[in-house]
Amino acid sequence: MENNNTFEYTYSSKRQEEIDRIRQKYLPEEENKMETLRKLDASTETSATVISLVLGIVGTLIMGGGMSMCMVFAGNYLIPGIILGVFGMAVVGLAYPVYKRVVRKKREKLAPKILALIEELSKSE
């Protein structure tokens, strides 16, 4: 009678980490409420930033066009160049107030969702 009571165990943490990483790719994504909250909060400022950047860039280009008119074509285009430059400055000056307004509107729109998520996360802890 032979008694073969042996125990074999091989464990590699790097191998297990790789297996877990591959498994995560194929599992359906879980709804992580904290991640959803972070994304909603970030989205309030993202669109406002894009809009204000576009306004600032367009205003700067307009102002540069006016400056070019004043410097290159000084004779006949001095007054229109000054007017165009001032208009460009006004557009650049509008970038920040537009940013603040878009952020405020977006926060008002998303406030119920964000507050509900915060309440839910606060209760679960």
C-alpha positions as CSV (number, residue, x, y, z in Angstrom):
1,M,0.0,0.0,0.0
2,E,1.4,3.2,-1.1
3,N,0.4,6.4,0.6
4,N,0.7,9.4,-1.8
5,N,-0.6,12.3,0.2
6,T,1.2,15.2,-1.4
7,F,0.3,18.8,-1.8
8,E,1.5,20.9,-4.7
9,Y,0.8,24.6,-5.0
10,T,2.4,27.2,-7.3
11,Y,1.5,30.8,-7.0
12,S,2.9,33.7,-8.9
13,S,1.6,37.2,-8.0
14,K,2.8,38.6,-11.3
15,R,1.0,35.9,-13.2
16,Q,-2.1,36.4,-11.2
17,E,-2.0,40.1,-11.8
18,E,-1.7,39.6,-15.5
19,I,-4.6,37.1,-15.4
20,D,-6.7,39.7,-13.5
21,R,-5.9,42.4,-16.0
22,I,-6.9,40.3,-18.9
23,R,-10.1,39.2,-17.1
24,Q,-11.1,42.9,-16.5
25,K,-11.0,43.5,-20.2
26,Y,-13.7,41.0,-20.8
27,L,-15.9,41.5,-17.9
28,P,-18.8,43.9,-18.3
29,E,-18.0,47.3,-16.7
30,E,-19.5,47.8,-13.3
31,E,-21.1,51.1,-12.5
32,N,-18.7,52.8,-10.2
33,K,-20.7,55.6,-8.6
34,M,-17.6,57.5,-7.4
35,E,-16.2,57.5,-10.9
36,T,-19.5,58.7,-12.3
37,L,-19.6,61.5,-9.8
38,R,-16.0,62.6,-10.8
39,K,-17.0,62.5,-14.5
40,L,-20.1,64.6,-13.9
41,D,-18.2,67.1,-11.9
42,A,-15.4,67.4,-14.5
43,S,-18.0,67.7,-17.3
44,T,-19.3,71.0,-15.8
45,E,-16.1,72.8,-16.6
46,T,-14.9,71.0,-19.7
47,S,-17.4,72.4,-22.2
48,A,-17.1,75.9,-20.6
49,T,-13.3,75.7,-21.0
50,V,-13.6,74.8,-24.7
51,I,-16.0,77.6,-25.4
52,S,-13.9,80.2,-23.7
53,L,-10.7,79.0,-25.4
54,V,-12.4,79.3,-28.8
55,L,-13.6,82.8,-27.9
56,G,-10.2,83.8,-26.7
57,I,-8.4,82.5,-29.8
58,V,-10.9,84.0,-32.2
59,G,-10.7,87.3,-30.4
60,T,-6.9,87.2,-30.5
61,L,-6.9,86.6,-34.2
62,I,-9.4,89.4,-34.8
63,M,-7.3,91.7,-32.7
64,G,-4.1,90.6,-34.6
65,G,-5.9,91.4,-37.9
66,G,-6.7,94.9,-36.7
67,M,-3.1,95.3,-35.5
68,S,-1.8,94.2,-38.9
69,M,-4.1,96.6,-40.7
70,C,-2.8,99.5,-38.5
71,M,0.9,98.5,-39.0
72,V,1.1,97.3,-42.6
73,F,-1.6,99.4,-44.3
74,A,-1.3,102.5,-42.0
75,G,-2.6,105.0,-44.4
76,N,-6.1,103.9,-45.5
77,Y,-6.7,101.2,-42.9
78,L,-5.7,102.8,-39.7
79,I,-9.2,103.6,-38.4
80,P,-10.7,100.3,-39.5
81,G,-7.7,98.5,-38.0
82,I,-8.3,100.2,-34.6
83,I,-12.0,99.4,-34.7
84,L,-11.2,95.7,-35.6
85,G,-8.6,95.6,-32.8
86,V,-11.0,97.0,-30.2
87,F,-13.6,94.5,-31.4
88,G,-11.1,91.6,-31.0
89,M,-10.3,92.9,-27.5
90,A,-14.0,92.9,-26.6
91,V,-14.3,89.2,-27.8
92,V,-11.3,88.2,-25.7
93,G,-12.8,90.1,-22.8
94,L,-16.0,88.1,-23.1
95,A,-14.3,84.7,-22.8
96,Y,-14.2,84.7,-19.0
97,P,-17.8,85.9,-18.4
98,V,-19.0,83.3,-20.9
99,Y,-17.0,80.6,-19.1
100,K,-18.6,81.5,-15.8
101,R,-22.1,81.6,-17.3
102,V,-21.7,78.2,-19.0
103,V,-20.3,76.6,-15.8
104,R,-23.2,78.0,-13.8
105,K,-25.8,76.7,-16.3
106,K,-24.2,73.3,-16.5
107,R,-24.0,73.0,-12.7
108,E,-27.6,74.0,-12.4
109,K,-28.5,71.3,-14.9
110,L,-26.4,68.5,-13.3
111,A,-27.0,69.5,-9.7
112,P,-29.9,67.0,-9.1
113,K,-27.8,64.1,-10.4
114,I,-24.7,65.0,-8.6
115,L,-26.5,65.7,-5.3
116,A,-28.3,62.3,-5.6
117,L,-25.0,60.5,-6.1
118,I,-23.4,62.3,-3.2
119,E,-26.3,61.4,-1.0
120,E,-26.2,57.8,-2.1
121,L,-22.4,57.6,-1.6
122,S,-22.7,59.2,1.8
123,K,-25.3,56.7,3.0
124,S,-23.2,53.7,1.8
125,E,-20.2,54.6,4.0
